[in-house]
Structures are given as structure tokens and as C-alpha cells.
Amino acid sequence: MDLNSLHQFLTVAREEHLSRAAAELRVAQPALSRTIARLEAELGTPLFDRAGRLRLNPTGALFRDYVERALGELEAGRRAVAEAALGGAGSVRLASETFLPLTGPIAAFKAAHPEVDVRLHQMAPHEMEQALRSDEVDLCLASQPVSAPRIASQVVHVEQVWLATPARHRLAAEPRVTVEDLAAEPFVITRPGQWQRRLLDWLFADRNLEPRIVCEIDEPAATYTLVGAGLGLSLFPEIARFTLPEPGVAWVAVDHPHCNRTLSLHWAGDDRLPAAARLMRAQIAEWDWNGGAGVGARRA
């Protein structure tokens, strides 16, 4: 039972799809199938149900939890040795759906701690849970829930979400609109699973309505260009009003108490969090999201 086989097992367990796992691991699918078969033979029991779609079975889920903890401890040990060898500087690995909200805290952190190696990983919230549990990352910033045993969380910022309209749209000059006002309007939005889409679907469902979606894509920033081109409306967080170019798009408030985005920081317990990661956690948690400065920034 070698470490490479265990890493491959975790990827298959996460994807529950051999071809996707093989593509991610950059190995041939038959070779990956043989690895999983050898692992099951060594354990003396199947780890997956293979009737129809590949599914992790209860025994496989039990084994996955132990593998994640074991590999996490090995990685923590490796990093502790590296940190001691480098005189305590260390590194921090931070994951997020987008790094636009984190540019200020990260810049302030690097100014205050230039010796710390900061590594950034972009990933979706559903990938963050395993990344934390298997110690692939130290911290995750997400706008959707990331919950699992031994994962701690802290809300760091709640920001208003605005309706973006083409500049000459009939609603562009309105200071505020209701969800009912948007019932017949076309939307360009991200695909299901991303926070903009979840929020749009929730706002409409809360009013017993269904949004009229004319375009759904994977790249949130591209929806801004499509709004400016007049294709439809979309939703953007407060930060977008100050970071995206203004021409062609108007911003309108949505009259709903929960039209906002909640950013939460997640980590896999203090006992496995290196000193550098604890410093980064404090930097993000203490950041003044409205004013653009925090405790760490003021020290810098």
C-alpha cells in the first residue's frame, strides 16, 4: 500500500468517475483501475459500488477518512521539518473561488511577512472539503458552505450583491428594484453550483418565481461583458462595482434582505494549522473589508 496508490484512491473517491480521475491524475484509465483493484484486494473488500455509476461505498468512505487523516499528518510533518530547517519562516496555502476579494489582505500579509511562502489555489467549494481534510491547503475562503467533521469556519465579510443592467435598460436609472420587477427579464449568469446562480435561484424561489436565464457560463467575469453588450442582467458583489470598468453597465440595488454574499474562512482545526497559516488567518479575519485595511495592514 504505497502513498501514490492512496493519493489516487482519494481522487477516485472524490470524483466517483474513473475517466475524470485519470484525466486529473494524468494516468491511463486502465492503470488507475488496476491500482484501485490492487488496493481493494489488499484490504480484502470492495471500496466502490460498480452497479451503474461508480460510487464510494460505506467501507470506502470509512477508509477515505483514515487515508485523509494519515496523508494529512504526513504532510504536516513534512512541512514542520521544512519550517524548522528554514528557521521558522514556513509557508501558507490558501484556496478560494476567486482571489479578487483577497488581493488586499494578501498584499498586506506579504508586506508584513515577506519571508513566508504564499501559495494560492483556485478551486470550487465542493473541492475544498477534501483539500482541507487531506491537508492539501491550509485555509479556504468560500462564498458557499464548506462543512465537514473537524473543519472550523469563521464568517469574515458580508457584502451587498447588486443587479447589473445594460446602461440603457429600463431599470438602469432605478435606485432599487424588487425581485418581482425582474420576473420577465433575461439573465446571464453562472452555471448551477456557483454562488451567483445559487443566489439568483434562491431569490426567485423565495418569491415563488423562476428566473428567465438566456445564458449560463462557467466564467463569472464574462457575464459582466455580456451585460454590457445588452444580452441580459446579472448579479455581482459590491467589490465588482469598484474593480470592473463602468462603461455600458449600471448598478441597481435589489430590495431583498438577503441579497448579499457571505465570505467565510475555513480550516482543518488549529492542531494542524502551521504558524504561517495562523498569521494569514488573522490577517484575513481582521481585514477591514469596507475600508481596505486591517490589523496586519496597519502594522505593515
ABEGO torsion letter per residue (X at the ends): XBAAAAAAAAAAAAAGBAAAAAAAAGBBAAAAAAAAAAAAAAAGBBABBABEBBBBBAAAAAAAAAAAAAAAAAAAAAAAAAAAAAGGAEBBBBBBABAAAAAAAAAAAAAABAABBBBBBBBBAAAAAAAAAAGABABBBBABBBBBBGBBBBBABBBBBBBBBBAABAAAABABBBAAAAAABBBBBBBBGBAAAAAAAAAAAAAGBBBBBABBBABAAAAAAAAAAGAEBBBBBAAAAAABBABGBBBBBBBBAABBBBBBBBBBEAAABBAAAAAAAAAAAABBAAAGBBAAAAAX
